[in-house]
Amino acid sequence: AHKKCVQLFIPISGKTALIIKNKNKNREIILDPKKNKAALVPPLEWCKLRFLTKNAIIMVACNRKYEFNDYIEKYNDFLKIKRDI
């Protein structure tokens, strides 16, 4: 997850599942380039990818430059940050 960064997940080939977890609910979005659909993930939402086909490629565009301190790498740290909000 990111503290400030917004991510746009764009499928290039194959199928990928994007799993998004926030404080109240979880959702799964199937990204498939044939559907012409992308997914926007706001800050402070935990997400992970599950590649469903061997040829799956995802492009991710962000609204910020790389900042190491913006990353939340551990799920437990993410839960703590969300609890403190």
C-alpha positions as CSV (number, residue, x, y, z in Angstrom):
1,A,0.0,0.0,0.0
2,H,1.0,3.6,-0.3
3,K,0.4,6.5,2.1
4,K,0.0,9.2,-0.6
5,C,0.4,7.6,-4.1
6,V,-2.6,6.8,-6.3
7,Q,-2.0,3.8,-8.7
8,L,-3.7,3.0,-12.0
9,F,-3.4,-0.7,-12.9
10,I,-3.7,-1.2,-16.7
11,P,-3.8,-4.7,-18.2
12,I,-1.5,-5.2,-21.2
13,S,-2.0,-8.9,-21.8
14,G,-3.5,-12.0,-20.1
15,K,-5.7,-11.9,-17.1
16,T,-4.8,-10.7,-13.6
17,A,-6.8,-10.5,-10.4
18,L,-6.3,-7.3,-8.4
19,I,-7.3,-7.8,-4.8
20,I,-8.0,-4.6,-2.9
21,K,-8.4,-4.5,0.9
22,N,-9.4,-1.5,2.9
23,K,-10.7,-1.0,6.4
24,N,-14.3,-2.1,5.7
25,K,-14.3,-4.5,2.8
26,N,-12.3,-6.5,0.3
27,R,-12.9,-6.7,-3.4
28,E,-11.4,-8.4,-6.4
29,I,-11.2,-7.0,-9.9
30,I,-10.3,-9.1,-12.9
31,L,-8.2,-7.1,-15.3
32,D,-8.3,-8.3,-18.9
33,P,-7.2,-6.1,-21.8
34,K,-10.1,-7.4,-23.9
35,K,-12.5,-5.6,-21.5
36,N,-10.8,-2.2,-21.9
37,K,-10.9,-1.8,-18.1
38,A,-8.3,-0.4,-15.7
39,A,-8.4,-0.1,-11.9
40,L,-7.6,3.0,-9.9
41,V,-6.3,2.3,-6.3
42,P,-6.3,5.3,-4.0
43,P,-3.8,5.7,-1.2
44,L,-4.2,3.6,2.0
45,E,-5.7,0.6,0.3
46,W,-3.8,-2.6,0.4
47,C,-3.6,-4.4,-2.9
48,K,-2.0,-7.5,-4.4
49,L,-1.9,-9.1,-7.8
50,R,-2.6,-12.7,-8.7
51,F,-1.6,-13.6,-12.3
52,L,-4.3,-15.8,-13.8
53,T,-2.6,-16.6,-17.1
54,K,1.0,-17.2,-18.0
55,N,1.2,-14.2,-20.3
56,A,-0.2,-11.7,-17.9
57,I,1.4,-8.2,-18.0
58,I,0.2,-5.3,-15.9
59,M,1.4,-1.7,-16.3
60,V,1.1,0.6,-13.3
61,A,1.0,4.4,-13.6
62,C,1.4,6.5,-10.5
63,N,0.6,10.2,-9.7
64,R,3.8,10.7,-7.7
65,K,7.5,10.1,-8.2
66,Y,9.1,7.2,-6.3
67,E,9.4,7.9,-2.6
68,F,10.7,5.0,-0.4
69,N,8.9,6.4,2.7
70,D,5.5,6.3,0.9
71,Y,5.5,2.5,0.8
72,I,3.8,0.4,3.5
73,E,5.4,-3.0,3.0
74,K,4.0,-5.1,5.8
75,Y,0.3,-5.8,6.2
76,N,0.4,-5.5,10.0
77,D,1.9,-2.0,9.6
78,F,-0.9,-1.1,7.1
79,L,-3.5,-2.3,9.7
80,K,-1.9,-0.2,12.4
81,I,-1.9,2.9,10.2
82,K,-5.6,2.4,9.2
83,R,-6.5,1.9,12.8
84,D,-4.9,5.2,13.8
85,I,-6.7,7.2,11.1
